[in-house]
C-alpha cells in the first residue's frame, strides 16, 4: 500500500541547485581529462548567488581561536548570543541611523531559516502574501508548503522589476502580507527610499504585514540609496544575513529584526524548529563586523565585474539587462534568442563552459536568464575565471558569440 506524501513535498525544484551540480560535474570531468589548455579558466561560475570570497579573515580567525580555546560550542539561546544580537542592533544605528533594541534581534540559521519563522508567526494557512515577479523562488515555495497563497505582481523594466504603490492599491482585497526585496534577486534593482517608505506606510495603514528582505544590503553601487524597513515601519519584519555582504554563505547565520508583537511568537518557533544557529558561526559572525575594510574591497571587485558585464554583454547579443543597482546579479531577457532558458543555459555550460541560472526559476512565463557576476580571480564559486571571466577570455567569448545569432 502506497503511503501518503504531504502536500508540502510538492514544492517546485530550485533549478539553480541543479545547475550547480551540472557545473561541478563538468569541472570535475575537465580536470580529469586535462582538457582545458594552460591558463584557461575552466568552468566560469556565474550561476550561484554567493560571493567567490570566503569568510573575512578576522571572522575565520575568531572561530579558530574559539576552537583552540576548547570552548564547548553548545547551544546558544534560541535568539542567539547576546553579544551578537547587541552588535547587530548597533549596526542599525551605525549604518542607517535607526535605533533597534537588541531584544528585537533574532539570530537565525541563515536567511533561509528566518523566512519560515517569520511566515509562521505572521500568517495563517490560506493567507495571501504578495510579491513582485520576478522573485526569489523559495519565497513562494516556502509559503506554499506552509499552506499560504503567493499573490504575484508582474513587474517589468518599466517598473524596474519592483512593485509599485499603484499595484498594491489595485489589490482587492488587500493581501495579508507583502514581501519586498531591495535590492532584489534576480534583477538587482532597488526602490528609491521615498517609494520604499510609501509602500511600508501603505502596508501599515492597511493591515498588511511587510516582510523586507534586505539580504543584499551593503552590496549596492551608489545608484539608489539603501532603505531599511526598520526605519519606516513599526510592524515590518526585516530579514538579513551574513551570507552576502559578509561573505559567509556556508556558515549559515542570518537574522531577523522583529516588531514587538512577533518577538515571543518567533522565539517559541525558533526554540522548536532550530534550537539555535550554530554557535561557532555566531562567534565568527560577530567578528565579521570588524572586517569592513576587507568586505569593502570585495564590494569594489563586484562593482568592477558589474561594470564590465554591463559594458560587454550587449556587444555579445545580451543587450536587455537590468541596471543592477545592487547584489551581484544581472537579469537578461533572452526572448529574442530562445523561448527555452533551461536549454540555453545548458548549452552555455556545455559549449562555452559558462554556468548561468535559467530564469524560469524566477519568472516562468518570460524565460529570462539570471546570471550572477563573477566575483574574484579564481572564480565565483570555486571554479575558474578571473574578474573579467567569460567576457575577456577570447576563446570563451568567441564560443559564446557562435551561440548568439547576429553578434559580431
LINBELVEN-V228692 format. One line per field, one symbol per residue. psi: psi as a letter, one per 20 degrees, with the letter a starting at -180 (. if undefined). A space follows every 50 residues. Layout:
BEGIN
psi->???
END
This chain:
BEGIN
psi->ppqqpqhhijqqqohhhhhggghgggggggghilhqqpiqjbponjhqmq qiqaqqghgghhggggghijphlaqaqhjrphhgghhgghhhgghikppp phiipoprmrhhihghggghhhrrpiqpoqqqpqroghghgggghjjrop opnprahhjkkqqrhhgghiporqrhrpppooqqoihjrqpqhhgghggg hggghjkpopoookhjqhmqkihpqqpphiijpiiqppprqjgfgillgi impaqqoqqhiiggghggghhhgifrqpghhhghgghhijkhgghhhghh ghgggghgghhhhhijinjnqqimhablqqopokhihqknhghghgghgg hikoprpqihhhmhhikappnqqqhrpiqhlibrpahichhhogghghgg hhioqjq.
END
